[in-house]
Amino acid sequence: MHSLQRIIPGALKRVTQTQSPFLQFKRTQVCVGHSQEKGIILGVYSDPEDVKGASFTQTAMDFDKESGGKMSHALHVAGTIPKLGEYRLLLETHPGFSVVAMAGLGPECVGYNEVEDMDEEKENIRIATSVGARGLQNIGIRSIMTESMGSAESAAEGTALGVWVFQEMKDVKRQIPIPGIGLYDSCDYTGWQIGLQKASAQNLARQLSEIPSNILTPIGFAQSSVDILAKAGVSVEVKVKAWAKIMDLNAFLAAGSGSCEPPVFVELSYYGCEPDTPPLVLIGKGVTFNSGGLCLKTCEEQKDMRGDKSGAAVVVGAMRAASALNLPMNIRGIIPLTENMPGPCAVKPGDVIRSKSGKTIVVEDTDFDGRLMLADAMTYAGIYNPKAIITIGTVAKNTIEGLGGGATAGFSNNESMIDQFRIAGIHTGDRVWRFPLWKHYNCKVLASPVADSGDNHIARAYGDPCAAAAFLREFLPPGVDWVHLDNYGTYHTDEFLAQAACKYDEGAEDVVVEDKKVCPDNNHVTGVGA
């Protein structure tokens, strides 16, 4: 039996351990028998043309030999082999583990799929470990070991994502215990740790995005950012409304003028090299709740609008991951935080605002607050003399119509930079699909008779995501490379496994953090999870 069974330290088993009153990550204690305390995830390949044909991974084959063939016999008796996204739980097949989760890896010998634009081997490992971990967690397993299945990093990421569940609003007695996770068969401990840090960043972003807006207000989000990042070695500065007025961040202030919750402007600083090296700037849209303002959204549209702060959550997760991984670069984070509500002082359709850049903006739809916030934040970012700027947020809802949840829309003024995002998506399964940023769209945002630009000249019409990006480009500091990620289609999903996660562009050291979700299942021990 392989001896490498390293249980991950408590600091890495949990998403975070913060003292913030807004974020409490607790481990629930439950009473389970000794025989149910330890489980393992092993991989099995399946042939789509032969539902009963299967082959084990090398680790699974060795494990089966140690069990005297009990595992393969139990799987044969059970019938069909689990396919990709499915698992089967086998009881008492090995003396060292009470439960074995056989997770389907799909067909063997897969790799880069040109049509899917994805490394399917890595993605299949993430899916298999995710569903296997959730299956073991659901029956009360408190310690989960997983084989690497060929990539310790992907296995760690998938396992940690699989056991996460948002349950902070539930009574402690109803919370699902979060098991410890460990690597079983591989010496790639570095890859395992990197995978855990990536998953931790994603889970943090998921947590911040999910917390209800009455709890995580702009001030609450800022306080949580301080609590989370200060202990990670990231500098956090919180600027208030009076400061924003002095800095002429009028577009940012207009976006939240209808709410009783005061706006907050958060700046983050991570130094991984010489302090005078130009930084990468990450800007995340932080609308803690978006009602649409005076152009009110429908009730159906509003129910998930606590997630309109997902761009801000992305930046917090990315900054903490950058520090944990000791990335050799300087990164600045900018998070404009506000709440878009109707009110006596709310911005109105037809209002003209002078932005920090000096350009005037006519507001034609108050629902598009994100464009106002990001515009001022991009102009402000110029004080850092940035190497590049990455903006992320739910800016144009028409993005869903073009991409659904399959990819995040990407816009850029630099071919090489956007290509690096595509390459990162190949390895992570979280694809970025480039949309055009042509001059054709300039006339859509520069056609106002009363102002320099309009925030919504073609809203609700074909091409809105492109026009939104063209609008933001007007506020980009001169000569700066820029990528804009519109995650309206990927910040939330009802699919089984959302194709959006925390990604690190290993070539250009760019960091993209989105969201990955594994829906809970209700399968019995002998059932198949899907």
C-alpha positions as CSV (number, residue, x, y, z in Angstrom):
1,M,0.0,0.0,0.0
2,H,1.3,3.4,-0.9
3,S,2.6,5.2,2.2
4,L,2.3,8.7,1.1
5,Q,-0.8,9.8,3.0
6,R,-0.3,13.4,4.0
7,I,-3.2,14.9,5.7
8,I,-3.4,18.6,4.8
9,P,-2.9,21.0,7.7
10,G,-6.0,22.7,9.1
11,A,-5.1,26.0,7.5
12,L,-5.3,24.5,4.1
13,K,-8.3,22.3,4.7
14,R,-10.6,25.2,5.2
15,V,-11.5,27.9,2.8
16,T,-10.2,30.5,5.2
17,Q,-10.1,31.2,8.9
18,T,-11.1,34.7,9.4
19,Q,-12.4,36.5,12.5
20,S,-14.7,38.7,10.5
21,P,-18.2,38.9,11.8
22,F,-19.4,38.6,8.2
23,L,-17.4,35.5,7.3
24,Q,-17.2,32.6,9.7
25,F,-15.9,29.3,8.3
26,K,-16.7,26.7,10.9
27,R,-16.1,23.0,11.1
28,T,-19.1,21.1,12.4
29,Q,-18.5,18.2,14.7
30,V,-20.6,15.1,14.1
31,C,-20.8,11.7,15.7
32,V,-19.8,9.0,13.2
33,G,-18.5,5.5,13.8
34,H,-14.8,4.7,13.4
35,S,-15.5,2.6,10.3
36,Q,-17.0,5.7,8.6
37,E,-14.2,8.1,9.3
38,K,-11.9,7.4,6.3
39,G,-12.6,7.2,2.6
40,I,-10.6,7.3,-0.6
41,I,-11.3,8.4,-4.2
42,L,-10.0,6.3,-7.0
43,G,-10.4,6.7,-10.8
44,V,-11.9,4.4,-13.3
45,Y,-12.0,4.9,-17.1
46,S,-15.1,4.0,-19.1
47,D,-15.7,3.3,-22.8
48,P,-18.7,5.2,-24.0
49,E,-19.3,2.4,-26.5
50,D,-19.2,-0.3,-23.8
51,V,-21.1,0.5,-20.6
52,K,-19.7,-2.5,-18.8
53,G,-16.2,-2.1,-20.0
54,A,-13.8,-0.3,-17.8
55,S,-10.1,0.0,-16.8
56,F,-8.7,1.2,-13.5
57,T,-6.0,3.8,-13.1
58,Q,-2.6,2.4,-12.0
59,T,-3.2,3.4,-8.4
60,A,-6.7,1.8,-8.5
61,M,-5.2,-1.4,-9.9
62,D,-2.6,-1.6,-7.1
63,F,-5.3,-0.8,-4.6
64,D,-7.5,-3.6,-5.9
65,K,-4.6,-6.1,-5.6
66,E,-4.1,-5.1,-2.0
67,S,-7.8,-5.7,-1.4
68,G,-7.6,-9.2,-2.9
69,G,-9.8,-8.2,-5.9
70,K,-12.7,-7.2,-3.7
71,M,-13.0,-3.8,-5.3
72,S,-13.2,-5.0,-8.9
73,H,-15.6,-7.7,-7.8
74,A,-17.9,-5.3,-6.1
75,L,-17.9,-3.0,-9.1
76,H,-18.7,-5.9,-11.4
77,V,-21.6,-7.0,-9.2
78,A,-22.9,-3.4,-9.1
79,G,-23.4,-3.5,-12.9
80,T,-22.6,-0.4,-15.0
81,I,-19.3,1.4,-14.7
82,P,-19.6,5.1,-13.5
83,K,-19.2,7.5,-16.4
84,L,-17.7,11.0,-16.2
85,G,-19.6,12.9,-13.6
86,E,-20.7,9.8,-11.8
87,Y,-19.4,7.8,-8.9
88,R,-20.1,4.5,-7.1
89,L,-19.4,3.9,-3.4
90,L,-18.0,0.5,-2.4
91,L,-18.1,-0.6,1.2
92,E,-15.6,-2.6,3.1
93,T,-13.4,-3.5,0.2
94,H,-10.1,-2.5,1.9
95,P,-9.0,-2.7,5.5
96,G,-7.6,0.8,5.5
97,F,-10.7,2.6,4.2
98,S,-14.3,2.0,5.1
99,V,-15.6,3.4,1.8
100,V,-14.1,3.6,-1.7
101,A,-15.5,6.1,-4.1
102,M,-14.9,4.9,-7.7
103,A,-15.2,8.1,-9.7
104,G,-15.7,8.0,-13.5
105,L,-12.9,9.7,-15.5
106,G,-14.5,9.1,-18.9
107,P,-12.5,7.7,-21.8
108,E,-8.8,7.0,-21.3
109,C,-6.0,8.7,-23.2
110,V,-7.7,12.1,-23.7
111,G,-5.8,15.4,-23.8
112,Y,-6.3,18.7,-25.7
113,N,-9.5,18.7,-27.6
114,E,-9.3,21.3,-30.3
115,V,-13.0,21.5,-30.8
116,E,-13.7,22.0,-27.1
117,D,-10.5,24.2,-26.7
118,M,-9.8,22.4,-23.5
119,D,-7.4,19.9,-21.9
120,E,-10.0,17.3,-21.2
121,E,-7.7,15.1,-19.1
122,K,-7.2,17.8,-16.4
123,E,-10.9,18.8,-16.5
124,N,-12.0,15.2,-16.2
125,I,-9.8,14.7,-13.1
126,R,-11.4,17.8,-11.5
127,I,-14.9,16.6,-12.2
128,A,-14.1,13.0,-11.0
129,T,-12.5,14.1,-7.7
130,S,-15.3,16.7,-7.1
131,V,-18.2,14.2,-7.4
132,G,-16.3,11.5,-5.5
133,A,-15.5,13.9,-2.6
134,R,-19.1,15.1,-2.4
135,G,-20.3,11.5,-2.4
136,L,-18.1,10.6,0.5
137,Q,-18.9,13.8,2.4
138,N,-22.6,13.2,2.1
139,I,-22.3,9.9,4.1
140,G,-20.3,11.5,6.9
141,I,-16.7,10.6,5.9
142,R,-14.4,12.9,7.9
143,S,-11.1,12.2,6.2
144,I,-10.8,11.8,2.4
145,M,-7.7,10.6,0.5
146,T,-7.6,10.9,-3.2
147,E,-5.2,9.6,-5.8
148,S,-3.7,12.1,-8.3
149,M,-5.1,10.4,-11.4
150,G,-2.2,11.9,-13.4
151,S,-2.3,15.4,-12.0
152,A,-2.0,16.1,-8.3
153,E,-2.8,19.8,-8.9
154,S,-6.1,19.0,-10.7
155,A,-7.0,16.4,-8.1
156,A,-6.5,18.8,-5.2
157,E,-8.5,21.5,-6.9
158,G,-11.4,19.2,-7.7
159,T,-11.5,17.6,-4.3
160,A,-11.4,20.9,-2.4
161,L,-14.1,22.4,-4.7
162,G,-16.3,19.3,-4.2
163,V,-16.5,19.4,-0.4
164,W,-17.2,23.2,-0.2
165,V,-20.8,24.2,0.4
166,F,-22.3,27.5,1.4
167,Q,-24.1,26.9,4.7
168,E,-23.1,29.8,6.9
169,M,-26.8,30.9,7.2
170,K,-27.9,27.5,8.5
171,D,-28.1,26.3,12.1
172,V,-24.9,24.6,13.1
173,K,-26.7,21.3,13.7
174,R,-27.8,21.3,10.1
175,Q,-24.4,22.1,8.6
176,I,-22.6,19.4,6.6
177,P,-19.2,18.6,8.1
178,I,-16.2,19.6,6.0
179,P,-13.8,16.7,5.8
180,G,-10.0,16.8,5.8
181,I,-8.5,15.9,2.4
182,G,-5.1,14.4,1.6
183,L,-3.0,13.1,-1.3
184,Y,-2.6,9.3,-1.5
185,D,-0.3,8.1,-4.2
186,S,1.9,10.9,-5.6
187,C,5.1,12.6,-4.7
188,D,4.0,15.8,-6.4
189,Y,3.2,17.5,-3.1
190,T,4.0,20.9,-4.6
191,G,1.4,20.4,-7.3
192,W,-1.1,19.3,-4.6
193,Q,-0.5,22.4,-2.6
194,I,-0.9,24.7,-5.6
195,G,-4.2,23.0,-6.4
196,L,-5.4,23.6,-2.9
197,Q,-4.5,27.2,-3.0
198,K,-6.3,27.7,-6.3
199,A,-9.4,25.9,-4.9
200,S,-9.2,28.0,-1.7
201,A,-9.2,31.2,-3.8
202,Q,-12.2,30.0,-5.7
203,N,-14.1,28.9,-2.6
204,L,-13.4,32.3,-1.0
205,A,-14.9,34.0,-4.1
206,R,-17.9,31.8,-4.0
207,Q,-18.4,32.5,-0.3
208,L,-18.2,36.3,-0.8
209,S,-20.6,36.1,-3.8
210,E,-23.2,34.1,-1.9
211,I,-23.5,36.0,1.3
212,P,-26.8,37.9,1.3
213,S,-26.6,41.7,0.7
214,N,-28.2,42.6,4.0
215,I,-25.2,41.1,5.7
216,L,-22.4,41.9,3.2
217,T,-23.0,45.5,2.6
218,P,-20.3,47.7,1.0
219,I,-18.9,48.4,4.4
220,G,-19.2,44.7,5.4
221,F,-17.4,43.6,2.3
222,A,-14.6,46.1,2.9
223,Q,-14.3,44.8,6.5
224,S,-14.2,41.2,5.4
225,S,-11.5,42.1,2.9
226,V,-9.4,43.6,5.7
227,D,-9.8,40.6,7.9
228,I,-9.0,38.1,5.1
229,L,-6.2,39.8,3.3
230,A,-4.3,41.6,6.1
231,K,-3.3,38.3,7.6
232,A,-2.2,37.1,4.2
233,G,0.3,39.9,3.8
234,V,-1.8,42.0,1.4
235,S,-2.1,45.7,2.2
236,V,-5.7,47.0,2.4
237,E,-6.8,50.6,2.3
238,V,-10.5,51.5,2.7
239,K,-11.5,54.9,1.3
240,V,-14.9,56.4,2.2
241,K,-17.4,58.6,0.4
242,A,-15.8,61.9,1.4
243,W,-12.5,60.8,-0.1
244,A,-14.3,59.7,-3.3
245,K,-15.8,63.2,-3.6
246,I,-12.4,64.8,-3.2
247,M,-11.0,62.5,-5.9
248,D,-13.8,63.4,-8.3
249,L,-15.0,59.8,-8.6
250,N,-18.4,61.2,-9.6
251,A,-19.5,58.3,-11.8
252,F,-18.7,55.8,-9.0
253,L,-20.7,57.9,-6.5
254,A,-23.6,58.3,-8.9
255,A,-24.0,54.5,-9.2
256,G,-24.9,54.2,-5.5
257,S,-26.5,57.5,-4.9
258,G,-30.0,55.9,-4.3
259,S,-28.9,53.7,-1.5
260,C,-28.7,54.4,2.2
261,E,-25.6,52.2,2.3
262,P,-22.5,54.4,1.9
263,P,-20.1,53.6,-0.9
264,V,-16.6,52.3,-0.2
265,F,-13.5,52.3,-2.4
266,V,-11.0,49.6,-1.5
267,E,-7.4,49.5,-2.6
268,L,-5.3,46.3,-2.3
269,S,-1.5,46.0,-2.7
270,Y,0.7,42.9,-3.1
271,Y,4.4,43.2,-3.6
272,G,6.2,40.2,-5.1
273,C,9.1,42.0,-6.6
274,E,10.8,45.4,-6.4
275,P,8.3,48.1,-5.2
276,D,9.0,50.4,-8.2
277,T,8.1,47.6,-10.8
278,P,4.9,48.6,-12.6
279,P,2.1,46.4,-11.2
280,L,-0.7,44.5,-12.8
281,V,-4.0,46.1,-11.7
282,L,-7.1,44.0,-11.0
283,I,-10.4,45.9,-10.9
284,G,-13.6,44.1,-9.7
285,K,-17.1,45.4,-9.9
286,G,-18.5,45.4,-6.3
287,V,-22.3,46.0,-6.3
288,T,-23.4,44.2,-3.2
289,F,-27.0,44.3,-4.5
290,N,-28.3,45.6,-7.9
291,S,-32.0,46.4,-8.0
292,G,-31.5,48.3,-11.3
293,G,-32.0,51.7,-9.6
294,L,-34.9,53.7,-10.9
295,C,-34.9,51.4,-14.0
296,L,-36.0,48.7,-11.7
297,K,-35.3,45.0,-12.5
298,T,-38.1,42.5,-12.3
299,C,-38.4,40.3,-9.1
300,E,-37.0,37.4,-11.1
301,E,-34.0,39.3,-12.2
302,Q,-33.3,40.6,-8.7
303,K,-33.3,37.3,-6.8
304,D,-29.6,36.5,-7.7
305,M,-28.4,40.1,-7.6
306,R,-26.4,39.5,-4.4
307,G,-24.0,38.0,-6.9
308,D,-23.4,41.3,-8.6
309,K,-20.4,41.6,-6.4
310,S,-18.7,38.6,-7.9
311,G,-16.1,40.7,-9.7
312,A,-15.0,42.1,-6.4
313,A,-15.0,38.7,-4.8
314,V,-12.7,37.5,-7.7
315,V,-10.2,40.2,-6.9
316,V,-10.1,39.3,-3.2
317,G,-9.6,35.7,-3.9
318,A,-6.9,36.4,-6.5
319,M,-5.0,38.7,-4.2
320,R,-4.9,36.1,-1.4
321,A,-3.8,33.4,-3.8
322,A,-1.1,35.5,-5.3
323,S,0.3,36.1,-1.8
324,A,0.0,32.4,-0.9
325,L,1.8,31.3,-4.1
326,N,4.4,34.1,-3.7
327,L,4.0,35.2,-7.3
328,P,7.0,37.3,-8.4
329,M,5.1,40.4,-9.5
330,N,3.4,43.4,-8.1
331,I,-0.4,43.4,-8.1
332,R,-2.8,46.2,-7.2
333,G,-6.4,45.6,-6.6
334,I,-9.2,48.1,-6.9
335,I,-12.7,47.3,-5.6
336,P,-15.4,50.0,-5.9
337,L,-18.2,49.0,-3.6
338,T,-21.8,50.3,-3.6
339,E,-25.4,49.3,-3.7
340,N,-27.7,50.2,-6.6
341,M,-31.1,51.1,-5.3
342,P,-34.0,53.5,-6.1
343,G,-34.2,56.4,-3.8
344,P,-34.8,60.2,-3.6
345,C,-31.2,60.9,-4.5
346,A,-30.8,58.1,-7.1
347,V,-29.3,58.9,-10.5
348,K,-32.0,59.3,-13.1
349,P,-32.2,58.4,-16.8
350,G,-30.9,61.5,-18.7
351,D,-28.6,62.7,-16.0
352,V,-25.2,63.8,-17.2
353,I,-22.2,63.0,-15.0
354,R,-18.6,64.3,-15.2
355,S,-16.3,61.4,-14.6
356,K,-12.9,61.4,-13.0
357,S,-11.4,61.5,-16.5
358,G,-13.2,64.8,-17.2
359,K,-15.4,63.2,-19.8
360,T,-19.1,63.6,-19.4
361,I,-21.5,60.6,-19.4
362,V,-25.2,60.6,-20.1
363,V,-27.1,57.9,-18.1
364,E,-29.7,56.3,-20.3
365,D,-30.3,53.2,-18.0
366,T,-29.6,53.2,-14.3
367,D,-29.4,49.4,-14.4
368,F,-25.9,49.7,-15.9
369,D,-24.2,50.9,-12.8
370,G,-21.2,48.7,-13.3
371,R,-20.0,50.7,-16.3
372,L,-20.0,53.9,-14.2
373,M,-18.1,52.3,-11.4
374,L,-15.5,50.7,-13.6
375,A,-15.0,53.8,-15.7
376,D,-13.8,55.9,-12.7
377,A,-11.8,53.0,-11.3
378,M,-10.0,52.5,-14.6
379,T,-9.1,56.2,-14.8
380,Y,-7.9,56.1,-11.1
381,A,-5.7,53.1,-11.8
382,G,-3.5,55.3,-14.0
383,I,-1.8,56.6,-10.8
384,Y,-0.1,53.3,-10.5
385,N,1.6,53.5,-13.9
386,P,0.3,49.9,-14.5
387,K,1.9,47.3,-16.7
388,A,-1.6,46.1,-17.5
389,I,-5.2,46.4,-16.3
390,I,-7.7,43.6,-15.9
391,T,-11.3,44.5,-15.2
392,I,-13.9,41.9,-14.3
393,G,-17.6,42.1,-13.5
394,T,-21.2,41.4,-14.5
395,V,-21.5,44.3,-17.0
396,A,-23.7,43.2,-19.9
397,K,-26.4,40.6,-19.3
398,N,-26.7,40.0,-23.0
399,T,-23.5,38.0,-22.6
400,I,-25.6,35.1,-21.5
401,E,-27.4,35.0,-24.8
402,G,-24.2,34.6,-26.7
403,L,-22.2,32.2,-24.4
404,G,-24.5,31.0,-21.7
405,G,-22.4,29.5,-18.9
406,G,-19.8,28.0,-21.3
407,A,-17.3,30.7,-21.2
408,T,-16.5,34.2,-19.9
409,A,-16.5,37.0,-22.5
410,G,-13.1,38.6,-23.0
411,F,-12.2,41.9,-24.6
412,S,-8.7,43.2,-25.1
413,N,-6.6,45.8,-26.9
414,N,-3.6,43.4,-26.8
415,E,-3.5,40.2,-28.9
416,S,-0.8,38.5,-26.8
417,M,-2.5,39.2,-23.5
418,I,-5.9,37.8,-24.5
419,D,-4.2,34.7,-26.0
420,Q,-2.6,34.0,-22.6
421,F,-6.1,33.9,-21.2
422,R,-7.2,31.5,-23.8
423,I,-4.2,29.2,-23.1
424,A,-5.0,29.4,-19.4
425,G,-8.6,28.4,-20.2
426,I,-7.3,25.3,-22.1
427,H,-5.5,24.0,-19.0
428,T,-8.2,24.9,-16.5
429,G,-11.4,24.2,-18.4
430,D,-12.6,27.7,-17.7
431,R,-12.7,29.2,-21.1
432,V,-12.5,32.8,-22.1
433,W,-14.0,33.6,-25.5
434,R,-12.8,36.7,-27.2
435,F,-15.4,39.2,-28.3
436,P,-14.6,42.0,-30.8
437,L,-13.5,45.4,-29.6
438,W,-13.7,47.1,-33.0
439,K,-14.0,50.8,-33.8
440,H,-17.4,49.9,-35.1
441,Y,-18.8,50.1,-31.6
442,N,-17.4,53.5,-30.8
443,C,-20.2,55.3,-32.5
444,K,-22.6,53.5,-30.2
445,V,-21.1,55.1,-27.1
446,L,-20.0,58.4,-28.5
447,A,-23.2,59.4,-30.2
448,S,-24.8,61.4,-27.4
449,P,-25.9,65.0,-28.3
450,V,-25.5,66.1,-24.7
451,A,-22.4,64.4,-23.4
452,D,-19.1,62.9,-24.4
453,S,-20.4,59.3,-24.1
454,G,-23.4,57.3,-23.1
455,D,-23.4,54.3,-20.8
456,N,-26.1,52.5,-22.6
457,H,-26.8,53.7,-26.2
458,I,-27.7,50.2,-27.4
459,A,-28.9,48.5,-24.3
460,R,-31.2,45.5,-24.8
461,A,-30.1,45.4,-28.4
462,Y,-27.7,43.2,-30.3
463,G,-24.1,43.9,-29.5
464,D,-24.5,45.3,-26.0
465,P,-21.5,43.5,-24.5
466,C,-19.2,44.9,-27.2
467,A,-20.6,48.4,-26.7
468,A,-20.1,48.1,-23.0
469,A,-16.4,47.2,-23.5
470,A,-16.1,50.0,-26.0
471,F,-17.5,52.4,-23.4
472,L,-15.0,51.3,-20.8
473,R,-12.1,51.6,-23.3
474,E,-12.8,55.4,-23.3
475,F,-11.6,55.5,-19.7
476,L,-8.4,53.4,-20.1
477,P,-5.2,55.2,-19.3
478,P,-3.2,55.9,-22.5
479,G,-0.8,53.1,-23.6
480,V,-1.9,50.5,-21.1
481,D,-2.7,46.9,-22.1
482,W,-6.1,45.9,-21.0
483,V,-8.4,42.8,-20.7
484,H,-12.0,43.1,-19.7
485,L,-13.8,40.0,-18.5
486,D,-17.6,40.0,-18.5
487,N,-18.7,37.2,-16.3
488,Y,-22.4,37.8,-16.4
489,G,-22.9,34.3,-17.9
490,T,-20.5,32.5,-15.5
491,Y,-21.0,34.2,-12.1
492,H,-24.1,32.0,-11.5
493,T,-25.2,28.7,-13.0
494,D,-27.8,26.0,-12.5
495,E,-25.7,23.5,-14.4
496,F,-24.2,20.5,-12.6
497,L,-20.6,21.7,-12.9
498,A,-20.1,25.3,-13.9
499,Q,-17.3,25.8,-16.3
500,A,-15.7,28.7,-14.4
501,A,-13.0,28.6,-11.9
502,C,-9.9,30.2,-10.5
503,K,-7.3,30.2,-13.1
504,Y,-3.7,31.2,-13.1
505,D,-2.0,32.0,-16.4
506,E,1.3,30.3,-15.8
507,G,3.0,31.9,-18.8
508,A,2.2,35.6,-18.2
509,E,1.5,35.3,-14.5
510,D,-2.0,36.7,-15.0
511,V,-4.6,35.7,-12.5
512,V,-8.2,35.1,-13.3
513,V,-10.6,34.0,-10.5
514,E,-14.2,33.1,-11.3
515,D,-16.5,30.5,-9.8
516,K,-16.8,26.7,-9.8
517,K,-19.9,25.0,-8.4
518,V,-20.7,21.4,-7.8
519,C,-24.4,20.8,-7.0
520,P,-25.1,18.6,-4.0
521,D,-26.6,15.2,-4.8
522,N,-28.9,12.9,-2.8
523,N,-27.6,9.6,-3.8
524,H,-27.5,6.6,-1.6
525,V,-24.4,4.5,-0.8
526,T,-25.1,2.1,-3.6
527,G,-26.4,4.7,-6.1
528,V,-24.7,6.5,-8.9
529,G,-24.1,10.2,-8.5
530,A,-24.6,12.4,-11.5
